[in-house]
Amino acid sequence: MAYDSVHIRACRHVGPFGLFLKKHINIISLMQFVVCIFFLLLMKLFEISLRDLLEENSMFLRLLGAKRWSFTNSTSRVTIYASDEETNSLLETRDMCGDVSGYDALVIVHTAVTHFQHRQRYRDTYGNFDFTRPYRLKIVFFLGLPSDPSLQSEILRENTQDGDTVQGNFTDTYRNLTYKAVMAYRWVSQNCRRVKVILKMDDDVILDVHRFFEEFVLPPIYQQELIFCHIWTLAEVERTGKWGISLQDYRGEYYPPYCSGFIVVVMPAIVEDLYETARDTPFLWLDDVFIYGVVRQEMRDVQLVNLDEVAFREEHYKACYKQYGYRCKYWATVLPEGQEFISMLLSLRAERLRVWGPEKPKTDNYTAML
């Protein structure tokens, strides 16, 4: 019968058992053929299950305490993050972290070397108590080394004048943002022990400071392993293009859930562990994926909480405020290059004063947890 020869060929793949069938059985029933195919499928499923069980970061290996097993050949490159060198601070703030307990939040700002104007407008707004009253923010800028050495003298002059920049031992480029991220958490873990809450921001973020403190509620003392942000889930790994990652650097098809890093609220209790875990995690140049996805997942107990109050796209932010005014749910977004930063913040402040008046005190939502 036609299916007999097909069956014999299929059974060759099962080794000696298939040869035995071919030699000693002349008539093979349809039922035997089905059983043989089922056996082959069962073996394949067993192989897949075994690979999943022993793949990198599987729950099985986590329970055994094993890390980073791989089925790739032994010549595959595994780059361990060289944090002690690249994230060393070459330029410090004037007062290190100072008495940060006197501030309502520490704001760590990722900034590009050439963004002198961005940093100044942050000082004039978020760093200005007359603007943020009754809340007080400690602003610290993090940057790398300039590609153009002539800019270093301007950076030194800026730090002498304002004393609020930390410079790392790496060239400030797009693919070195991971160094900047880990340097910032290293610096905070070593210098800002008494900080109340940490806001990580890029230097192009519009933030309604008063809305943040009036609406954001700090978690209780027993639930501090949290990171609040706009969360990306089921993000597919791109192998080509601007964000292309090779199989050698990341083997999965999808990244773990991670934060959009333009604004992230981090609980101080996890900062030291965040830095120490990053030191022992294979390098990935996509900073948000690395810190808030891969490293955060390695920490096991740290949860991501979605911040529905931040708008990933500025057009959503503007449309919401156009329709609802100060009742709009958003209090933060990213401004495109060239947008009027100061005027928008002044507009938000004027709207707040119109709604609440000038003497609105700190809300119990925030201060009760401090």
VEXGUBA-827466 format. One record per residue (C-alpha): chain; x, y, z; residue number from 1. Coordinates in steps of 0.1 Angstrom, whole numbers, plus 5000, padded with zeros to 4 digits. Layout:
BEGIN
 kette    X    Y    Z  nr
     A    X    Y    Z NUM
...
END
This chain:
BEGIN
 kette    X    Y    Z  nr
     A 5000 5000 5000   1
     A 5011 5036 4993   2
     A 5012 5045 5030   3
     A 5035 5015 5038   4
     A 5065 5029 5020   5
     A 5058 5064 5034   6
     A 5056 5049 5069   7
     A 5089 5030 5065   8
     A 5107 5062 5054   9
     A 5093 5081 5083  10
     A 5103 5055 5108  11
     A 5139 5056 5097  12
     A 5143 5088 5117  13
     A 5136 5069 5149  14
     A 5169 5049 5146  15
     A 5171 5012 5153  16
     A 5134 5009 5159  17
     A 5127 5021 5123  18
     A 5152 4996 5108  19
     A 5136 4968 5128  20
     A 5102 4976 5113  21
     A 5116 4977 5078  22
     A 5134 4943 5081  23
     A 5109 4922 5101  24
     A 5074 4936 5093  25
     A 5060 4932 5058  26
     A 5025 4945 5063  27
     A 5020 4976 5084  28
     A 4986 4987 5094  29
     A 4973 5022 5091  30
     A 4970 5023 5129  31
     A 5008 5014 5132  32
     A 5016 5042 5108  33
     A 4996 5067 5129  34
     A 5013 5055 5161  35
     A 5047 5059 5145  36
     A 5039 5095 5134  37
     A 5026 5103 5168  38
     A 5058 5089 5183  39
     A 5079 5112 5161  40
     A 5058 5142 5170  41
     A 5061 5133 5207  42
     A 5099 5132 5204  43
     A 5100 5166 5187  44
     A 5078 5181 5214  45
     A 5100 5166 5241  46
     A 5131 5183 5224  47
     A 5113 5217 5222  48
     A 5102 5214 5259  49
     A 5137 5205 5270  50
     A 5152 5235 5252  51
     A 5126 5259 5267  52
     A 5132 5244 5301  53
     A 5170 5251 5299  54
     A 5170 5283 5279  55
     A 5186 5314 5293  56
     A 5167 5330 5322  57
     A 5141 5302 5324  58
     A 5123 5298 5357  59
     A 5137 5263 5361  60
     A 5173 5276 5360  61
     A 5164 5306 5382  62
     A 5152 5281 5409  63
     A 5185 5263 5406  64
     A 5204 5295 5408  65
     A 5219 5291 5373  66
     A 5223 5321 5350  67
     A 5228 5326 5313  68
     A 5230 5291 5300  69
     A 5231 5289 5262  70
     A 5227 5264 5235  71
     A 5249 5284 5211  72
     A 5284 5272 5204  73
     A 5312 5281 5228  74
     A 5327 5307 5205  75
     A 5297 5330 5209  76
     A 5307 5363 5224  77
     A 5292 5372 5258  78
     A 5300 5409 5267  79
     A 5298 5416 5304  80
     A 5290 5452 5313  81
     A 5322 5470 5322  82
     A 5306 5494 5345  83
     A 5335 5502 5368  84
     A 5354 5519 5340  85
     A 5328 5534 5317  86
     A 5305 5546 5344  87
     A 5332 5562 5366  88
     A 5324 5599 5372  89
     A 5350 5622 5359  90
     A 5331 5654 5368  91
     A 5310 5658 5399  92
     A 5284 5681 5412  93
     A 5295 5709 5435  94
     A 5278 5694 5466  95
     A 5277 5657 5455  96
     A 5241 5651 5464  97
     A 5239 5674 5494  98
     A 5211 5672 5519  99
     A 5187 5656 5495 100
     A 5163 5648 5523 101
     A 5153 5684 5522 102
     A 5139 5680 5487 103
     A 5107 5664 5476 104
     A 5123 5645 5447 105
     A 5156 5639 5430 106
     A 5155 5644 5393 107
     A 5182 5627 5373 108
     A 5183 5641 5338 109
     A 5198 5624 5308 110
     A 5212 5652 5286 111
     A 5234 5654 5255 112
     A 5268 5672 5257 113
     A 5257 5700 5234 114
     A 5223 5707 5251 115
     A 5235 5737 5271 116
     A 5202 5755 5265 117
     A 5181 5725 5275 118
     A 5199 5723 5308 119
     A 5195 5760 5315 120
     A 5158 5760 5309 121
     A 5155 5730 5334 122
     A 5174 5751 5360 123
     A 5151 5781 5353 124
     A 5119 5760 5358 125
     A 5122 5726 5376 126
     A 5153 5738 5396 127
     A 5137 5771 5406 128
     A 5118 5770 5439 129
     A 5099 5802 5429 130
     A 5085 5782 5400 131
     A 5079 5748 5418 132
     A 5068 5762 5452 133
     A 5058 5745 5476 134
     A 5077 5716 5461 135
     A 5115 5715 5459 136
     A 5134 5694 5433 137
     A 5171 5685 5433 138
     A 5182 5685 5396 139
     A 5213 5666 5385 140
     A 5224 5663 5348 141
     A 5242 5632 5335 142
     A 5263 5633 5303 143
     A 5294 5617 5287 144
     A 5325 5630 5270 145
     A 5322 5652 5239 146
     A 5332 5639 5205 147
     A 5346 5673 5199 148
     A 5373 5679 5227 149
     A 5369 5716 5223 150
     A 5335 5714 5241 151
     A 5350 5701 5273 152
     A 5361 5735 5284 153
     A 5325 5748 5281 154
     A 5313 5718 5301 155
     A 5338 5725 5328 156
     A 5328 5762 5329 157
     A 5292 5752 5331 158
     A 5298 5729 5361 159
     A 5319 5756 5378 160
     A 5291 5780 5375 161
     A 5261 5757 5382 162
     A 5277 5727 5399 163
     A 5249 5703 5388 164
     A 5265 5680 5362 165
     A 5280 5645 5364 166
     A 5302 5634 5335 167
     A 5310 5598 5328 168
     A 5340 5581 5312 169
     A 5324 5574 5278 170
     A 5318 5593 5246 171
     A 5283 5608 5246 172
     A 5267 5590 5216 173
     A 5234 5573 5210 174
     A 5248 5538 5213 175
     A 5264 5547 5247 176
     A 5232 5557 5264 177
     A 5233 5525 5284 178
     A 5265 5537 5300 179
     A 5248 5569 5309 180
     A 5218 5551 5325 181
     A 5239 5528 5347 182
     A 5263 5557 5356 183
     A 5233 5577 5369 184
     A 5220 5549 5391 185
     A 5256 5542 5403 186
     A 5260 5578 5413 187
     A 5226 5579 5431 188
     A 5233 5547 5449 189
     A 5266 5560 5462 190
     A 5257 5596 5470 191
     A 5219 5600 5475 192
     A 5209 5575 5503 193
     A 5182 5596 5518 194
     A 5163 5606 5486 195
     A 5125 5603 5489 196
     A 5116 5595 5453 197
     A 5136 5596 5420 198
     A 5124 5610 5387 199
     A 5145 5599 5357 200
     A 5138 5623 5328 201
     A 5152 5632 5294 202
     A 5161 5669 5288 203
     A 5131 5675 5265 204
     A 5103 5664 5289 205
     A 5075 5688 5298 206
     A 5063 5680 5333 207
     A 5036 5697 5353 208
     A 5054 5695 5387 209
     A 5024 5704 5408 210
     A 5002 5678 5391 211
     A 5028 5652 5397 212
     A 5030 5658 5434 213
     A 4992 5663 5438 214
     A 4983 5631 5420 215
     A 5012 5606 5423 216
     A 5009 5585 5455 217
     A 5040 5569 5469 218
     A 5036 5531 5476 219
     A 5036 5518 5511 220
     A 5068 5508 5528 221
     A 5062 5471 5522 222
     A 5058 5476 5484 223
     A 5089 5496 5473 224
     A 5101 5473 5445 225
     A 5083 5493 5419 226
     A 5091 5513 5388 227
     A 5064 5536 5373 228
     A 5065 5545 5336 229
     A 5048 5542 5302 230
     A 5053 5504 5296 231
     A 5060 5487 5263 232
     A 5049 5451 5261 233
     A 5055 5424 5235 234
     A 5080 5446 5217 235
     A 5095 5426 5188 236
     A 5132 5425 5185 237
     A 5143 5442 5153 238
     A 5173 5427 5135 239
     A 5180 5455 5110 240
     A 5177 5492 5109 241
     A 5183 5519 5135 242
     A 5174 5496 5164 243
     A 5187 5464 5149 244
     A 5200 5439 5174 245
     A 5220 5408 5163 246
     A 5212 5373 5175 247
     A 5246 5373 5191 248
     A 5236 5401 5214 249
     A 5200 5391 5221 250
     A 5185 5357 5211 251
     A 5148 5362 5220 252
     A 5121 5372 5196 253
     A 5105 5397 5220 254
     A 5119 5420 5247 255
     A 5106 5417 5282 256
     A 5082 5445 5292 257
     A 5102 5477 5296 258
     A 5098 5514 5302 259
     A 5097 5543 5277 260
     A 5125 5561 5294 261
     A 5115 5598 5287 262
     A 5101 5599 5323 263
     A 5104 5571 5349 264
     A 5096 5571 5386 265
     A 5119 5549 5405 266
     A 5117 5539 5442 267
     A 5150 5546 5460 268
     A 5149 5512 5477 269
     A 5158 5494 5444 270
     A 5185 5518 5430 271
     A 5215 5500 5445 272
     A 5203 5466 5434 273
     A 5195 5481 5399 274
     A 5231 5493 5396 275
     A 5247 5461 5409 276
     A 5226 5439 5387 277
     A 5235 5460 5357 278
     A 5272 5454 5364 279
     A 5267 5416 5359 280
     A 5243 5417 5330 281
     A 5255 5412 5293 282
     A 5256 5446 5276 283
     A 5228 5458 5253 284
     A 5231 5493 5239 285
     A 5193 5499 5239 286
     A 5193 5517 5273 287
     A 5156 5515 5281 288
     A 5154 5478 5271 289
     A 5185 5471 5291 290
     A 5178 5489 5323 291
     A 5140 5486 5326 292
     A 5136 5453 5307 293
     A 5165 5429 5309 294
     A 5181 5442 5342 295
     A 5148 5447 5359 296
     A 5137 5412 5349 297
     A 5170 5398 5364 298
     A 5160 5415 5397 299
     A 5130 5392 5398 300
     A 5109 5410 5424 301
     A 5107 5445 5408 302
     A 5074 5453 5391 303
     A 5066 5478 5364 304
     A 5035 5499 5370 305
     A 5020 5518 5340 306
     A 5018 5555 5343 307
     A 4986 5564 5325 308
     A 4992 5601 5333 309
     A 5022 5604 5308 310
     A 5016 5608 5271 311
     A 5041 5591 5248 312
     A 5031 5613 5219 313
     A 5030 5651 5223 314
     A 5000 5654 5200 315
     A 4979 5633 5224 316
     A 4990 5656 5252 317
     A 4980 5687 5233 318
     A 4947 5673 5221 319
     A 4938 5663 5257 320
     A 4946 5697 5271 321
     A 4927 5714 5242 322
     A 4896 5695 5251 323
     A 4898 5692 5289 324
     A 4921 5719 5300 325
     A 4936 5714 5335 326
     A 4913 5684 5339 327
     A 4932 5665 5313 328
     A 4947 5633 5327 329
     A 4982 5639 5314 330
     A 5009 5657 5333 331
     A 5040 5648 5313 332
     A 5051 5643 5277 333
     A 5081 5647 5253 334
     A 5084 5680 5234 335
     A 5097 5678 5198 336
     A 5128 5698 5191 337
     A 5119 5735 5185 338
     A 5087 5735 5206 339
     A 5084 5763 5232 340
     A 5093 5748 5265 341
     A 5092 5777 5289 342
     A 5060 5792 5274 343
     A 5042 5758 5278 344
     A 5052 5755 5314 345
     A 5042 5791 5321 346
     A 5008 5783 5305 347
     A 5004 5753 5328 348
     A 5013 5773 5358 349
     A 4988 5800 5349 350
     A 4961 5774 5344 351
     A 4969 5759 5378 352
     A 4967 5793 5395 353
     A 4934 5800 5378 354
     A 4919 5766 5391 355
     A 4935 5764 5425 356
     A 4948 5798 5435 357
     A 4983 5807 5447 358
     A 4982 5791 5481 359
     A 4973 5755 5475 360
     A 4993 5735 5501 361
     A 5011 5702 5496 362
     A 4986 5674 5493 363
     A 4982 5645 5517 364
     A 4987 5621 5488 365
     A 5024 5628 5488 366
     A 5035 5642 5521 367
     A 5017 5616 5542 368
     A 5041 5590 5528 369
     A 5073 5609 5535 370
END
